[in-house]
Amino acid sequence: MVQKFQSPVRVYKYPFELVMKAYERRFPTCPQMPIVLDCEIIKDESLENGAKRNTSRRCKLAVDAPYIFKKLIGVDFVFFLQHNYLDMTNRTLSIEAVNESFSSRIEIFERCRYYAHPDNSEWTCFDQTATLDIKNFFGFEHSMEKMGMKQYTQTTLKGKEIIEYFISQLKEEGVTHVDRWVPPLDAPKSPTTDQHHDILLDGDFIARNLGQLSPMQESKLLELRKMLDGVDDLERMPSYQTILRFLSARDWHVSQAYAMLCDSLKWRREHRIDALLAEYSKPAVVIEHFPGGWHHHDKDGRPIYILRLGHMDVKGLLKSLGMEGLLRLALHICEEGIQKINESAERLDKPVLNWSLLVDLEGLSMRHLWRPGIKALLYITETVERNYPETMGRVLVVRAPRVFPIAWTIVSAFIDEHTRSKFLFYGPDCEHMKDGLAQYIDEEIVPDFLGGPCKTMIHEGGLVPKTLYKMNSLEDHDDETPVASRAASACIVEPPSEGKRLSAAHQHDHKNLYKTVELKPGFTHELLIRNTDPKSVLTWDFDVMRNDLHFTLYRVTEELPDKNDSAVSYFDLQDFVEGVNYFREEPTLICRHKESVQGSHVMHHNDSYLMHWFSPSGSQLNVFYEVLSSVNYKGSMTSLQSAFSSNSSAASSCQSR
């Protein structure tokens, strides 16, 4: 069990000689490090006329552990050996420390360096590395590892504070300058070495560009950065901000972050992502019909991207751009986001590491849950999370309508838990929403479509003309291969049993999802769903080709018999009375030629539900439907459902022209 630690470079804005004088004052003890009980000099030698000095100390340290632990190992303190190598000519001090106690069971090795700043001889740099190798420690290996990490963090935090304390003490005594060491006139000239110190980053850089990191996080950041030095085909070293994002996305597990980052760098190279900002040209359909764009900054300095998802024609954009075209658009937005994040950080001179997303859901309906569209969204989400981790700081979802719980239940299963925690939801009440937004966005930049004073340059969206559709835009991606069926056929469907219900995260086979039905004049097509799962959700999506269709959703309280004549409706078989043994759950909807219709209905009863299409003049129907189990629909979305569905029925249907 080996742990490695490394601190970033610390910079003291004092000359090396003054720092060394302050450093000597920390021995044998100092108040800032009460754990050090004593330091005994066991060797001290001066070499080369005082140019070099080697000092060894035996240090007695209190065991900073719970009482029961100290009783079990039988000691209250341990000993360490520290070896200092001071080179006044080259202005360096190298320190090595190893444990003397329990050395057969555990090895602790620490190396520190003080040296003159290579770019400013009046400043001094300090860096620190340590390894902890626990071989066998009475069964307490994990506890020792945790204590070792804790001790390293404490000493790293205290190190700079101690030097600053003793420099202030020297100033109080009138000592503000120490002359550089000069060899005696008659002494032979000592050779100087060309010092090359790899200054990766210092505390000031971290505070200014990365924010507050713990010493352990700083150590892991440096470890991952040094691992990237060994990547042979690395065209450009990622920024520390990028390295930090990948570490955070993998919960600071260096090996996992390294693998994730290397995969992403390879992906960027293969897909020429670094050239995307310069080479990408927005297609006309994006310019005219994509309702998204950048809009000022939030109160934390994050760039804001607005997406009016409720106004977006998902099907039209996907059929016009194709899966890869829509992904390319999303990646271009992400690259713009990184650029704007960096510009904001430079302008504000403070850490800005991610951007905010404002999603307006006014107009959201079941047409946005068109299955190939959901598949495309999940594909894009997966690609973005894999290659742009931790770039999304906050997601403000506004004007969420009553169908939103269904959409969120489906999509959220594919978003990692940490990202889901960044979502904040606001209902359709504009005043309540504005009060909520005011916590994150200055009032003067609240968009006008949300009741604010600020106009945006974001397109309204709207339906994409079918003349812009590409015939092969979905063939390779959505597997939307229609299956011909006999005219006026009727289907009986049993919802999945409790043990076979599909979770929201289940990957469906998208092949043959849509069924094509030819309807002769005066014929009907019916789909019967026998519901055994109260509060499950029936969703549908269908296209009408050639002449009008009439669509109605019924609920039937009596058992329906089987029928073989496809030209006959279920209602022709028995004497049914509307309002007695069957009920109209959705009003009859007249669907025109080339229209797409999407809808949903919460099936509250253990009854049969009948989807009924009637063709007065003969038509073609291309239909897909699905039942979402009550387990998936309710879940964590109950509160949102109750908040957004008051004064509304349980059904939703939307025509897409």
C-alpha positions in Angstrom: 0.0 0.0 0.0 2.0 3.0 -1.3 0.7 6.6 -1.2 2.5 9.4 -3.0 2.1 13.1 -2.2 3.3 16.2 -3.8 2.7 19.8 -3.0 2.8 22.7 -5.6 5.7 25.1 -5.5 5.4 27.7 -2.7 7.0 31.1 -3.3 8.4 33.3 -0.5 8.9 36.8 -1.7 12.2 37.0 0.3 15.8 36.2 -0.6 17.1 32.7 0.0 19.5 33.8 2.8 16.7 35.5 4.9 14.5 32.4 4.5 17.4 30.2 5.7 17.9 32.3 8.8 14.1 32.0 9.5 14.3 28.2 8.8 17.0 27.7 11.5 14.7 29.2 14.1 12.2 26.4 13.9 14.6 24.0 15.7 14.5 22.3 18.1 10.8 23.1 18.5 8.4 25.8 17.4 4.9 26.7 18.6 3.3 26.2 15.2 4.2 22.5 15.2 3.4 21.1 18.7 3.7 17.6 17.4 7.5 18.1 17.2 8.7 17.5 20.8 12.4 17.8 20.2 15.1 17.8 17.6 18.6 16.6 18.5 21.5 17.3 16.2 23.5 14.1 15.7 25.8 15.3 12.9 26.8 18.8 11.7 29.7 19.4 9.3 30.9 22.4 7.3 32.5 21.7 3.9 34.4 23.7 1.3 35.2 26.7 3.5 31.6 27.0 4.6 30.1 26.8 1.1 28.3 23.6 2.1 26.8 22.4 5.4 25.4 18.9 6.1 23.2 18.5 9.2 21.4 15.5 10.6 18.8 15.6 13.3 16.9 12.9 15.3 13.4 14.3 15.8 10.9 13.1 18.4 7.3 13.4 17.3 4.1 12.9 19.3 1.8 10.2 17.9 -1.3 12.2 16.7 -3.7 9.3 17.0 -6.7 8.2 19.1 -5.8 7.0 22.6 -6.9 3.4 21.9 -4.7 3.3 18.9 -1.6 4.4 20.8 -2.3 1.9 23.5 -2.5 -0.9 20.9 0.8 0.0 19.3 2.4 0.6 22.7 4.0 4.1 22.0 3.1 7.7 22.5 5.8 9.1 20.3 8.0 8.1 17.3 11.4 9.1 15.9 12.4 10.5 12.5 15.8 11.1 11.0 16.2 14.4 9.0 19.2 15.1 6.8 19.8 18.7 5.5 22.1 19.5 2.7 22.7 23.3 2.4 24.6 24.7 -0.6 25.2 28.4 -0.1 27.0 28.8 -3.4 24.1 27.5 -5.5 21.5 28.8 -2.9 19.7 25.5 -2.3 18.7 23.5 0.7 17.7 19.8 0.2 15.9 18.0 3.1 15.3 14.3 3.4 13.4 12.7 6.3 12.7 9.0 7.0 11.1 7.3 9.9 13.2 5.4 12.4 10.4 3.9 14.4 8.5 0.9 12.9 10.8 1.1 9.9 10.3 -2.6 9.2 6.5 -2.2 9.0 6.2 1.2 7.4 8.4 3.5 5.3 7.9 7.2 5.2 10.2 9.3 3.0 9.9 13.0 2.6 12.0 15.3 0.4 11.8 19.1 0.4 13.7 21.8 -1.4 14.3 25.5 -0.8 16.0 27.2 -3.8 16.3 30.7 -5.3 13.6 31.5 -7.7 15.0 31.0 -11.3 13.3 34.2 -12.6 13.7 36.4 -9.5 16.8 36.0 -7.4 15.2 37.9 -4.6 12.5 35.3 -4.1 12.7 31.7 -2.7 10.8 28.6 -3.9 9.9 25.6 -1.9 8.5 22.2 -3.0 7.8 19.0 -1.2 7.1 15.3 -2.0 6.5 12.3 0.2 5.8 8.6 -0.1 4.1 6.4 2.4 4.6 2.6 2.1 2.7 0.6 4.6 3.8 -3.0 4.7 2.2 -4.4 7.8 1.1 -2.4 10.7 -0.8 -4.6 13.2 -3.9 -4.8 11.0 -4.2 -1.0 11.0 -2.8 -0.3 7.6 -5.9 1.7 6.4 -5.9 3.8 9.6 -2.2 4.5 9.2 -2.8 5.6 5.6 -5.5 8.0 6.7 -3.3 9.4 9.5 -0.4 9.8 7.1 -2.6 11.8 4.7 -3.8 13.9 7.5 -0.3 14.6 8.8 1.0 15.5 5.3 -1.9 18.0 4.9 -1.2 19.6 8.2 2.6 20.0 7.7 2.1 21.3 4.2 -0.4 24.0 5.5 1.9 24.9 8.4 5.2 25.0 6.4 4.7 28.4 4.8 3.1 29.8 7.9 6.1 28.9 10.1 8.6 30.6 7.7 6.5 33.7 7.5 6.2 33.8 11.3 10.0 33.7 11.9 10.6 36.2 9.1 8.2 38.6 10.9 10.1 37.8 14.2 13.4 38.7 12.5 11.9 42.0 11.2 10.8 42.9 14.7 14.5 42.4 15.8 15.6 44.6 12.9 16.9 41.9 10.6 15.5 42.5 7.1 18.5 41.5 5.1 21.1 38.7 5.2 24.2 39.0 2.9 24.8 36.3 0.4 27.6 33.9 1.3 31.0 34.9 -0.2 33.9 32.5 -0.2 37.2 33.6 1.5 39.6 35.3 -0.9 42.2 32.6 -0.5 39.7 29.7 -0.9 39.7 27.6 -4.1 36.7 28.5 -6.3 33.9 26.0 -5.8 32.2 24.8 -8.9 28.6 26.0 -9.4 25.9 23.8 -10.8 23.3 24.9 -13.3 20.1 24.6 -11.4 17.0 23.6 -13.3 13.9 23.5 -11.1 10.7 22.5 -12.7 8.2 25.1 -11.4 4.9 23.5 -12.3 2.6 25.9 -10.4 2.7 27.9 -7.2 0.2 28.9 -4.6 -0.5 32.3 -6.1 -1.3 30.6 -9.5 -3.6 28.2 -7.8 -5.5 30.9 -5.9 -5.8 33.1 -9.0 -6.7 30.4 -11.6 -8.0 27.3 -9.8 -9.6 28.4 -6.6 -9.2 26.9 -3.2 -7.7 23.4 -3.2 -6.7 21.3 -0.3 -3.0 20.2 -0.1 -4.1 16.7 -1.0 -5.9 18.0 -4.1 -2.9 20.1 -5.0 -0.7 16.9 -4.7 -3.0 14.9 -6.9 -3.1 17.7 -9.5 0.7 17.7 -9.7 0.8 13.9 -9.8 -1.6 13.8 -12.8 0.3 16.6 -14.5 3.6 14.8 -14.2 2.0 11.6 -15.5 1.0 13.4 -18.7 4.7 14.2 -19.3 5.0 10.5 -20.2 2.4 10.5 -22.9 4.4 10.2 -26.2 1.8 11.4 -28.7 0.6 14.4 -26.7 0.4 17.3 -29.1 -0.4 20.0 -26.5 -0.3 19.8 -22.7 -3.8 20.3 -21.3 -4.2 23.4 -19.0 -4.3 23.0 -15.3 -8.0 23.9 -15.4 -8.7 21.0 -17.7 -6.6 18.6 -15.6 -8.5 19.8 -12.5 -11.9 19.2 -14.2 -11.0 15.6 -15.1 -9.7 14.9 -11.5 -12.9 16.3 -10.0 -15.0 14.2 -12.4 -13.3 11.1 -11.1 -13.5 12.1 -7.5 -9.8 12.8 -7.3 -8.8 9.2 -8.3 -5.6 10.0 -10.2 -5.4 6.8 -12.3 -9.1 7.0 -13.3 -8.7 10.7 -14.2 -5.6 9.9 -16.2 -7.3 7.2 -18.2 -10.4 9.4 -18.8 -8.2 12.4 -19.9 -6.0 10.3 -22.2 -9.1 8.8 -23.9 -10.4 12.4 -24.3 -7.2 13.7 -25.8 -7.1 10.8 -28.3 -10.8 11.6 -29.2 -9.9 15.3 -29.7 -7.1 14.4 -32.0 -9.0 11.9 -34.1 -12.0 14.3 -34.5 -9.9 17.5 -35.0 -11.7 19.2 -32.0 -8.9 21.7 -31.5 -9.7 23.1 -35.0 -13.5 23.1 -34.5 -13.8 26.8 -33.5 -12.0 27.9 -36.6 -13.4 25.4 -39.1 -17.1 25.0 -38.0 -19.7 26.9 -40.0 -23.3 26.8 -38.7 -25.7 25.3 -41.2 -28.6 27.5 -42.4 -31.1 25.3 -40.5 -29.2 26.1 -37.2 -29.1 29.8 -37.9 -32.8 29.9 -38.7 -34.3 27.3 -36.4 -32.0 26.5 -33.4 -33.2 28.4 -30.3 -30.0 28.7 -28.3 -27.2 31.2 -27.8 -24.9 32.9 -25.3 -26.2 35.6 -23.0 -24.0 37.7 -20.7 -22.7 36.2 -17.4 -24.2 35.1 -14.0 -23.3 36.6 -10.7 -20.3 34.3 -10.3 -18.8 35.4 -13.7 -19.9 32.2 -15.5 -20.9 32.7 -19.2 -24.6 31.9 -19.6 -26.0 29.8 -22.4 -29.7 29.9 -23.1 -31.5 27.0 -24.7 -35.3 27.5 -25.4 -35.8 23.7 -25.5 -39.6 24.0 -25.6 -39.3 26.0 -28.8 -36.9 23.5 -30.4 -38.1 21.1 -33.2 -36.1 18.1 -32.1 -37.3 15.9 -34.9 -36.8 18.6 -37.6 -33.3 19.4 -36.5 -32.3 15.8 -36.3 -33.8 15.0 -39.7 -32.1 18.0 -41.2 -28.7 17.7 -39.5 -28.4 14.0 -38.7 -27.0 12.6 -35.5 -23.4 13.6 -36.2 -24.5 17.1 -37.4 -26.4 17.8 -34.1 -23.4 16.4 -32.1 -21.0 18.7 -34.0 -23.2 21.7 -33.1 -23.2 20.7 -29.4 -19.4 20.3 -29.4 -19.0 23.7 -31.0 -21.1 25.2 -28.2 -18.9 23.4 -25.7 -15.7 24.7 -27.3 -17.2 28.2 -27.3 -18.0 27.7 -23.6 -14.4 26.8 -22.7 -13.2 29.9 -24.6 -15.7 32.2 -22.9 -14.8 30.7 -19.5 -11.2 31.6 -20.0 -12.0 35.1 -21.2 -14.2 35.7 -18.2 -11.5 34.4 -15.8 -9.0 36.7 -17.4 -11.3 39.7 -17.3 -12.3 39.2 -13.7 -8.9 38.0 -12.6 -10.4 35.2 -10.5 -11.1 31.5 -11.0 -14.0 30.8 -13.5 -14.0 27.1 -14.3 -17.4 26.5 -15.9 -20.5 28.0 -17.5 -24.2 28.2 -16.7 -27.1 26.8 -18.7 -30.5 28.4 -18.7 -33.2 26.1 -20.1 -36.6 27.5 -21.0 -39.2 24.7 -21.2 -42.2 26.8 -22.3 -43.9 24.8 -25.0 -42.3 21.4 -24.0 -44.6 18.6 -24.9 -44.4 14.9 -25.7 -43.2 15.7 -29.2 -39.9 16.4 -27.6 -39.8 12.8 -26.3 -39.7 11.4 -29.9 -37.6 8.3 -29.4 -34.8 9.0 -32.0 -34.6 12.5 -30.5 -34.1 11.1 -27.0 -31.5 8.7 -28.4 -29.7 11.6 -30.0 -29.9 13.6 -26.8 -28.4 10.8 -24.7 -25.7 10.2 -27.3 -24.7 13.9 -27.1 -24.9 13.9 -23.3 -22.7 10.9 -23.0 -20.1 12.4 -25.4 -20.1 15.8 -23.6 -19.8 14.3 -20.1 -16.9 12.1 -21.3 -14.9 14.9 -22.9 -16.0 18.1 -21.1 -16.4 17.1 -17.5 -17.2 19.7 -14.9 -17.7 22.5 -17.4 -21.3 22.9 -16.4 -21.5 24.9 -13.2 -25.3 25.3 -12.8 -28.4 24.5 -14.8 -31.4 26.7 -14.3 -34.6 25.1 -15.7 -37.5 27.6 -16.0 -41.2 27.3 -16.9 -41.2 23.6 -16.5 -44.6 22.3 -17.7 -46.6 19.4 -16.4 -45.1 16.9 -18.9 -41.6 17.7 -17.6 -41.7 15.0 -14.9 -41.9 12.3 -17.7 -39.1 13.9 -19.7 -36.9 14.3 -16.6 -37.5 10.7 -15.4 -36.3 9.4 -18.7 -33.3 11.7 -19.3 -32.0 12.0 -15.7 -31.3 8.3 -15.5 -28.5 8.9 -18.0 -27.0 11.9 -16.2 -24.5 11.3 -13.4 -25.5 12.1 -9.9 -23.1 15.0 -9.4 -24.3 16.7 -12.6 -28.0 16.2 -11.5 -27.3 18.0 -8.3 -26.5 21.2 -10.3 -30.1 21.4 -11.7 -32.5 24.0 -10.2 -36.1 23.9 -11.3 -38.7 26.7 -11.6 -42.3 26.3 -12.5 -44.4 28.4 -14.9 -45.1 31.2 -12.4 -43.1 34.0 -13.8 -42.8 36.1 -10.6 -41.7 33.2 -8.5 -39.2 32.3 -11.2 -37.8 35.8 -11.4 -37.2 35.8 -7.7 -35.4 32.5 -8.0 -33.3 33.6 -10.9 -32.3 36.8 -9.0 -30.1 34.7 -6.8 -27.9 33.8 -9.7 -28.5 36.4 -12.4 -28.5 40.2 -12.2 -31.9 41.6 -12.8 -30.9 43.8 -15.7 -29.9 40.7 -17.8 -33.0 38.5 -17.2 -34.3 37.8 -20.7 -37.3 39.6 -21.9 -39.2 36.3 -22.7 -39.0 35.6 -18.9 -40.3 39.0 -18.0 -37.0 40.7 -17.7 -35.7 43.9 -19.4 -32.9 42.4 -21.5 -33.5 41.5 -25.1 -31.6 38.5 -26.5 -30.3 37.6 -29.9 -31.6 34.0 -29.6 -33.8 32.7 -32.3 -37.4 31.7 -31.5 -36.9 28.3 -32.9 -40.1 26.9 -34.4 -40.7 24.0 -36.8 -38.1 23.1 -39.4 -39.6 22.9 -42.9 -39.6 19.4 -44.2 -38.0 20.6 -47.4 -34.8 20.8 -45.3 -34.9 17.2 -44.2 -32.2 14.9 -45.5 -33.5 11.6 -46.7 -30.7 9.6 -45.0 -30.3 11.8 -41.9 -31.5 9.1 -39.6 -31.0 5.9 -41.4 -27.7 5.0 -39.7 -28.7 6.2 -36.2 -32.3 5.8 -35.2 -33.1 2.4 -36.8 -36.5 3.8 -37.7 -37.3 1.1 -40.2 -41.1 0.9 -40.6 -42.8 -2.5 -40.7 -45.7 -2.9 -43.0 -48.8 -4.4 -41.5 -52.2 -5.3 -42.7 -54.8 -2.6 -43.1 -57.0 -1.8 -40.1 -55.2 -4.3 -37.9 -55.8 -4.3 -34.1 -53.2 -5.1 -31.5 -53.6 -6.1 -27.8 -50.7 -5.2 -25.5 -50.1 -6.3 -22.0 -47.9 -3.9 -20.0 -44.8 -5.5 -18.5 -45.3 -7.3 -15.3 -43.7 -6.0 -12.1 -40.7 -8.3 -12.5 -40.2 -7.4 -16.1 -40.7 -3.6 -16.1 -38.0 -1.7 -17.9 -36.1 0.9 -15.9 -35.7 4.4 -17.3 -32.1 3.7 -18.0 -32.8 0.5 -20.0 -31.4 0.6 -23.5 -34.2 -0.3 -25.9 -33.7 -1.8 -29.2 -34.7 1.0 -31.6 -35.2 -1.3 -34.5 -38.7 -1.4 -35.9 -40.1 0.9 -33.2 -42.5 2.6 -35.7 -45.2 0.5 -37.3 -46.7 1.5 -40.6 -50.4 0.9 -41.1 -52.3 1.3 -44.4 -55.9 2.4 -43.7 -58.6 2.1 -46.4 -61.4 4.6 -46.5 -63.8 4.1 -43.6 -61.4 1.7 -41.8 -60.0 2.0 -38.3 -56.8 1.0 -36.5 -56.9 0.3 -32.8 -54.4 -0.5 -30.1 -55.6 -2.0 -26.9 -53.5 -1.6 -23.7 -54.7 -3.6 -20.7 -53.4 -1.7 -17.8 -52.4 -3.4 -14.5 -50.2 -0.6 -13.3 -52.2 2.4 -12.0 -50.5 5.7 -12.7 -48.3 4.3 -15.4 -47.9 6.7 -18.4 -49.0 5.9 -22.0 -47.0 7.9 -24.5 -47.4 8.0 -28.3 -45.9 9.5 -31.5 -47.4 9.1 -34.9 -47.1 10.6 -38.4 -50.1 11.0 -40.8 -49.5 10.5 -44.5 -52.2 10.9 -47.2 -55.5 12.4 -46.0 -56.8 13.1 -42.5 -57.1 10.8 -39.6 -59.3 11.1 -36.4 -57.5 10.0 -33.2 -59.2 9.3 -29.9 -58.1 7.7 -26.6 -60.8 5.7 -24.7 -60.9 4.0 -21.4 -63.0 0.8 -21.3 -64.2 -0.6 -17.9 -65.5 -3.9 -19.2 -63.4 -6.8 -20.7 -63.2 -6.5 -24.4 -63.4 -9.7 -26.5 -61.0 -10.8 -29.1 -61.9 -9.9 -32.7 -60.6 -11.1 -36.0 -62.2 -8.7 -38.4 -59.9 -5.8 -38.8 -62.6 -3.7 -40.5 -64.7 -3.7 -37.4 -64.1 -1.5 -34.4 -64.3 -2.9 -30.8 -67.2 -0.7 -30.3 -69.2 -2.4 -33.0 -69.0 -5.8 -31.2 -71.1 -5.0 -28.2 -73.6 -2.4 -27.0 -71.3 0.1 -25.3 -72.6 3.3 -23.9 -70.2 6.3 -23.5 -70.1 7.4 -19.9 -71.3 4.0 -18.7 -68.8 1.3 -19.8 -66.4 3.4 -21.8 -65.0 6.9 -21.4 -63.4 9.4 -23.8 -60.0 10.1 -22.1 -58.7 12.3 -24.9 -61.0 14.4 -27.1 -61.1 13.4 -30.8 -58.2 15.1 -32.6 -58.3 15.6 -36.3 -54.8 15.0 -37.7 -53.9 16.5 -41.1 -51.8 15.1 -43.9 -48.0 15.2 -43.0 -48.6 16.1 -39.4 -46.8 14.5 -36.5 -48.7 14.1 -33.2 -47.2 13.3 -29.8 -49.0 12.9 -26.6 -49.1 11.2 -23.2 -51.7 10.1 -20.7 -51.5 9.0 -17.1 -53.5 5.8 -16.8 -54.9 6.0 -13.3 -57.2 2.9 -13.5 -56.8 -0.8 -13.8 -58.9 -0.7 -17.0 -58.2 -1.2 -20.7 -57.2 1.8 -22.8 -57.9 2.0 -26.5 -56.0 4.1 -29.0 -58.4 4.6 -31.9 -57.7 6.0 -35.3 -60.4 6.4 -38.0 -59.7 7.2 -41.7 -62.6 8.8 -43.6 -60.7 8.9 -46.9 -57.9 6.3 -46.6 -54.6 7.2 -45.1 -51.2 5.8 -43.9 -50.3 5.8 -40.2 -46.7 5.5 -38.9 -47.0 4.9 -35.1 -44.9 4.3 -32.0 -46.2 4.1 -28.4 -44.7 3.1 -25.1 -45.9 2.5 -21.5 -43.8 4.0 -18.8 -44.2 2.2 -15.5 -45.5 4.0 -12.5 -42.2 3.1 -10.7 -40.3 5.1 -13.2 -42.8 7.9 -13.5 -43.2 8.6 -9.8 -39.8 8.1 -8.3 -38.2 11.3 -7.3 -40.4 13.4 -9.5 -43.6 13.3 -7.4 -43.1 16.8 -6.1 -42.5 18.3 -9.5 -45.6 16.6 -10.8 -47.8 18.0 -8.2 -46.2 21.4 -8.6 -46.7 21.6 -12.3 -50.0 19.7 -13.0 -52.4 21.7 -10.9 -55.5 23.0 -12.8 -54.6 20.6 -15.6 -55.8 17.2 -16.8 -53.5 14.2 -16.8 -53.3 14.1 -20.6 -51.1 16.0 -23.1 -51.2 16.0 -26.8 -49.4 18.3 -29.2 -49.5 18.5 -33.0 -46.3 19.2 -34.9 -46.8 20.8 -38.3 
